[in-house]
Amino acid sequence: MTREEHLKFCTVCQNRKFDSQLGLVCGLTSQLANFGNSCEHYSEDSELKAKRAAEQVRKDILFNTASLSKRFANYLLDTVLFIVFGVVFIVLFMSLLSIVSPSLLSVFEEENVLLNYAMAYTVITIYYVIFEYSTGRSIAKFITKTKVVNMQGEQPGFKTILIRTLCRFIPFEAFSFLGESKTGWHDTLSKTRVINV
């Protein structure tokens, strides 16, 4: 085995120790690792190994984060798509309402800004929650080959996706991508990232 291959074991071994001249050595022999396929002194530090694995996942996520151009394309495509989704949703909702309680249709005949905003927010929430919770991807993310993951690199749960979606309604949230981190508030607050698939 090479030194790099040995270090994969030695860095998470409970018997490791650091020597100022040699670097990481065995704490029992004070020598550099020289074993073949396995070490008789190897005693895994499972807590450290889990920490190192989590660090590697975070590095992989940061390395594989979708570019701002893909994020902007997602934004534009999703805007068009949830307008289409909204029209279909409202037509179905109005059809159902006309069957169940036709008298309630009069509410929609008057200009009601609050009702319009409520319907728009409801449609956007349903659009993102359905797609991102079930697949980790909105329709736009399928097109741009990106997906939403949590900080462990896994598909986020319902609560996380709901928080992510509701954060999109924060005023000026679209401008939050202009900071150094190049992630939106809906990413940061929900502890999610959009990565390339």
C-alpha positions as CSV (number, residue, x, y, z in Angstrom):
1,M,0.0,0.0,0.0
2,T,1.1,3.6,-0.6
3,R,1.4,6.2,2.1
4,E,-1.9,7.8,1.0
5,E,-3.7,4.5,1.3
6,H,-2.2,3.9,4.7
7,L,-3.3,7.4,5.8
8,K,-6.9,6.5,5.0
9,F,-6.7,4.1,7.9
10,C,-4.2,5.9,10.1
11,T,-6.1,9.2,10.2
12,V,-9.1,7.5,11.9
13,C,-7.2,5.1,14.1
14,Q,-7.4,5.5,17.8
15,N,-3.7,4.6,18.0
16,R,-2.5,7.4,15.8
17,K,0.0,10.0,17.0
18,F,1.8,12.9,15.3
19,D,5.5,13.0,15.1
20,S,7.1,16.4,14.1
21,Q,9.6,14.8,11.8
22,L,7.6,11.9,10.3
23,G,4.1,13.2,10.4
24,L,1.3,10.8,11.4
25,V,2.7,7.6,12.9
26,C,1.4,4.6,14.9
27,G,1.2,5.5,18.6
28,L,2.1,2.0,19.5
29,T,5.2,1.6,17.4
30,S,6.1,5.2,16.7
31,Q,6.8,4.2,13.1
32,L,5.2,5.1,9.8
33,A,2.5,2.6,8.7
34,N,4.0,-0.3,6.7
35,F,1.2,-2.9,6.7
36,G,-0.2,-4.7,3.7
37,N,-4.0,-5.1,3.4
38,S,-4.7,-4.7,7.1
39,C,-3.0,-3.5,10.3
40,E,-3.1,-5.6,13.5
41,H,-3.0,-2.4,15.6
42,Y,-5.9,-0.7,13.8
43,S,-8.7,0.5,16.2
44,E,-11.2,2.7,14.4
45,D,-12.3,5.9,16.0
46,S,-15.9,5.8,14.7
47,E,-16.7,9.3,15.9
48,L,-13.7,10.8,14.0
49,K,-14.5,8.7,11.0
50,A,-18.1,10.0,10.9
51,K,-16.8,13.6,11.3
52,R,-14.3,13.1,8.4
53,A,-17.1,11.5,6.2
54,A,-19.4,14.5,7.0
55,E,-16.6,16.9,6.1
56,Q,-16.0,15.1,2.8
57,V,-19.7,15.3,2.0
58,R,-19.7,19.0,2.7
59,K,-16.7,19.5,0.4
60,D,-18.3,17.4,-2.3
61,I,-21.5,19.5,-2.1
62,L,-19.5,22.8,-2.2
63,F,-17.5,21.5,-5.2
64,N,-20.6,20.3,-7.0
65,T,-22.8,23.3,-6.3
66,A,-24.8,24.5,-9.3
67,S,-23.5,27.6,-11.0
68,L,-25.3,31.0,-10.7
69,S,-26.3,30.7,-14.4
70,K,-28.0,27.4,-13.8
71,R,-29.7,28.8,-10.7
72,F,-30.9,31.8,-12.8
73,A,-32.2,29.4,-15.5
74,N,-34.0,27.4,-12.8
75,Y,-35.6,30.7,-11.6
76,L,-36.8,31.7,-15.0
77,L,-38.0,28.3,-16.1
78,D,-39.8,27.7,-12.8
79,T,-41.5,31.1,-13.0
80,V,-43.0,30.2,-16.4
81,L,-43.8,26.7,-15.2
82,F,-45.6,27.6,-12.0
83,I,-47.7,30.2,-14.0
84,V,-48.8,27.3,-16.2
85,F,-49.2,25.1,-13.1
86,G,-51.2,28.0,-11.5
87,V,-53.6,28.3,-14.5
88,V,-54.3,24.6,-14.4
89,F,-54.7,24.6,-10.6
90,I,-57.1,27.5,-10.7
91,V,-59.2,26.1,-13.5
92,L,-59.5,22.8,-11.6
93,F,-60.2,24.6,-8.4
94,M,-62.9,26.8,-10.0
95,S,-64.5,23.7,-11.7
96,L,-64.6,21.9,-8.4
97,L,-66.0,24.9,-6.6
98,S,-68.7,25.3,-9.3
99,I,-69.8,21.8,-8.5
100,V,-69.6,21.9,-4.8
101,S,-70.7,25.5,-4.0
102,P,-71.5,27.6,-7.0
103,S,-72.4,30.6,-4.8
104,L,-68.8,30.9,-3.7
105,L,-67.7,31.7,-7.3
106,S,-69.0,35.3,-6.8
107,V,-66.0,35.9,-4.5
108,F,-63.7,35.5,-7.5
109,E,-65.7,37.9,-9.7
110,E,-64.6,41.0,-7.7
111,E,-61.1,42.4,-7.7
112,N,-59.5,41.3,-4.5
113,V,-55.7,41.9,-4.2
114,L,-55.4,39.9,-1.0
115,L,-57.1,36.9,-2.5
116,N,-54.9,37.1,-5.6
117,Y,-51.8,37.1,-3.5
118,A,-53.1,34.2,-1.4
119,M,-53.8,32.2,-4.5
120,A,-50.4,33.0,-6.0
121,Y,-48.5,32.0,-2.8
122,T,-50.6,28.9,-2.5
123,V,-49.8,27.8,-6.1
124,I,-46.1,28.5,-5.7
125,T,-46.0,26.6,-2.4
126,I,-47.8,23.6,-3.9
127,Y,-45.6,23.6,-7.0
128,Y,-42.3,23.6,-5.1
129,V,-43.3,21.4,-2.3
130,I,-44.8,18.7,-4.5
131,F,-41.9,18.5,-6.9
132,E,-38.9,19.2,-4.5
133,Y,-40.2,16.9,-1.8
134,S,-41.1,14.0,-4.0
135,T,-38.0,14.1,-6.3
136,G,-35.6,16.8,-4.9
137,R,-36.2,18.7,-8.2
138,S,-38.6,21.1,-9.7
139,I,-39.4,20.7,-13.4
140,A,-36.7,23.4,-14.2
141,K,-34.1,21.4,-12.2
142,F,-34.9,18.3,-14.3
143,I,-34.1,20.4,-17.4
144,T,-30.9,21.9,-16.0
145,K,-29.8,18.6,-14.4
146,T,-29.6,20.0,-10.8
147,K,-31.3,18.9,-7.6
148,V,-31.8,20.0,-4.0
149,V,-29.9,18.3,-1.2
150,N,-29.5,18.9,2.5
151,M,-26.1,19.4,4.1
152,Q,-25.6,15.7,4.4
153,G,-26.0,15.3,0.6
154,E,-29.4,13.6,1.0
155,Q,-32.8,14.5,-0.3
156,P,-34.4,16.9,2.2
157,G,-37.5,16.0,4.2
158,F,-40.9,17.7,4.0
159,K,-40.3,20.2,6.7
160,T,-37.0,21.4,5.1
161,I,-38.6,21.7,1.7
162,L,-41.5,23.7,3.2
163,I,-39.1,26.1,5.0
164,R,-37.1,26.4,1.7
165,T,-40.3,27.2,-0.2
166,L,-41.7,29.7,2.3
167,C,-38.3,31.5,2.4
168,R,-38.7,32.3,-1.3
169,F,-41.4,34.8,-0.2
170,I,-39.0,36.9,1.8
171,P,-38.9,40.4,0.1
172,F,-35.8,40.8,-2.1
173,E,-34.8,37.2,-1.6
174,A,-33.9,36.9,-5.3
175,F,-31.1,39.4,-4.6
176,S,-29.6,37.3,-1.9
177,F,-27.6,35.4,-4.5
178,L,-25.4,38.4,-5.1
179,G,-23.4,37.9,-1.9
180,E,-20.1,36.2,-1.5
181,S,-21.6,32.7,-0.7
182,K,-23.7,32.8,-4.0
183,T,-26.5,31.0,-2.2
184,G,-30.0,32.3,-1.7
185,W,-31.6,32.9,1.6
186,H,-34.0,30.0,0.8
187,D,-30.8,27.8,0.6
188,T,-29.1,29.1,3.7
189,L,-32.2,29.3,6.0
190,S,-33.3,25.7,5.1
191,K,-29.7,24.3,5.2
192,T,-30.0,23.0,1.6
193,R,-27.9,23.4,-1.6
194,V,-28.6,22.9,-5.2
195,I,-26.0,20.7,-6.8
196,N,-25.3,19.3,-10.3
197,V,-26.6,15.8,-10.9
